[in-house]
Amino acid sequence: MQIIARQALLPTGFAENIAVCLRDGVIASVAEADAQAVAGAVATVGTLVPGLSNLHSHAFQRGFAGLTEARGAARDSFWTWRERMYQFALHLDPEGAQAIAEMAYAEMLEAGYTRVGEFHYLHHAPDGRPYDDPAEMSARIFAAAQATGLNLTHLPVFYAHGGFGPVPAGAGQRRFLHGIDAFLRLVERCDVLATRAGDVVGCAPHSLRAVSGGDLSMLVAALPGRPFHIHIAEQEREVADCLAFSGQRPVEWLLDHAEVTDDWCLIHATHLSDAEVARLAASGAVAGLCPLTEANLGDGIFQGRAYQAAGGRFGIGTDSNVQVSLARELQALEYSQRLALRERNVMTPQEGSTGAQLFHAALCGGAQALGAPMPVIAVGAPADLVALEDPFGLDTPGPETLDRWIFGRDIRVRDVWVGGAHLVQEGRHIARDAIAGRYGATVGQVLGR
């Protein structure tokens, strides 16, 4: 299969009039298009870029997007939202979880993501008992990724406690809980499920409030060399509780008690001291930022400028999937910095296009965090590609096209290939109608409608 692009983002930058040949799921050749290549093209596109990684998703939460926006009698917060999330989670069966994940994954592909990091903690039956197959729910995630064609880094979550101390877990958390031995058996089973060439299995200690120091040490020793993801410092109350329990802030404690390297991804990392910003950047780990969810939950604003100035790496995720939009995530990240600092074009270590710099940083950080090859348009790389369309035919240069995509509303994702398969055509996933039907039926049943 051959794609002709008016411009393509190559490792050396944007180049014009490029022919990209796909064979057996990888890029077989990249060259300047000649008349013969144009005549044999299967697809002709405007701007071709590598697919980006969504490094943090809870797929099942797509099922109640927009349904938690009514204020109660008390002050609303992340913690009140969490109780509503637990209520939804307790009503999902395996088939329903798969149907919702398929919808979320189809939308991710339509947004320009070609890989997801699924931070998966919905393990057991609604009453808390394990399924006969302890990986029943993980198997549904693998099935959803396979059905939609999205690359998957599966991150089974270890969750043992309800708070620092440790505090016993509550009834709403009963589907999430494991002991160490049972959890390691789950990871082994997930390794068996990872049958596609792009599948990766990592590990996700949920948070310092759900995992003790001893638990964390055992997981690190038992599962070396895998992507390690952890929620951390998302909420001010979490920071206060950690200080009260340990005398240290969460990121400070983690960096002192675990060997945090470039295999790690610290999700959110919203509330950091200046010292924590510098130490996290120096560790080589990735900060997993989820700007739309963080805004929706009222989490706070990440210290983007200081972190970048210290050489820190970041990627983006859709987290609660309240919206699934790669462009809007990057826009929200930059706009949050502008609001905090009252400046423009903040997340730009160098002069030039803000959109291009945001895209490149998220491209690198996302791949690193998910244990995946760096997405590039180069010979031998996986054929994971996104074509952007300009309906007005303005033919702006590549960096300006990325700016218009992220900060404007003219540019859209038209086509997406994953492993050479043409999964999104004219902006729609090829199986969208069937997936949407199953999704609607599932959510309607859960909501009693």
Secondary structure, DSSP 8 states (H G I E B T S, - for coil): -EEEEEEEEETTEEEEEEEEEEETTEEEEEEE--HHHHHT-SEEEEEEEE-EEEEEE-GGGGGGTTSS-S--SS---HHHHHHHHHHHHTT--HHHHHHHHHHHHHHHHHHTEEEEEEEE---S-TTS---SSTTHHHHHHHHHHHHHT-EEEEEEEE---SBTTTB---GGGTTT---HHHHHHHHHHHHHH--STT-EE-BEE-BTTTS-HHHHHHHHHHSTTS-EEEEES-SHHHHHHHHHHHSS-HHHHHHHHS---TTEEEEE--S--HHHHHHHHHHT-EEEE-HHHHHHHT-----HHHHHHTT-EEEE--BT-SS--HHHHHHHHHHHHHHHHT-SS-S-SSSS-HHHHHHHHHHHHHHHHTT-----SSTTSB--EEEEE-TT-----HHHHHHHHHHSSS-EEEEEEETTEEEEETTEETTHHHHHHHHHHHHHHHHT-
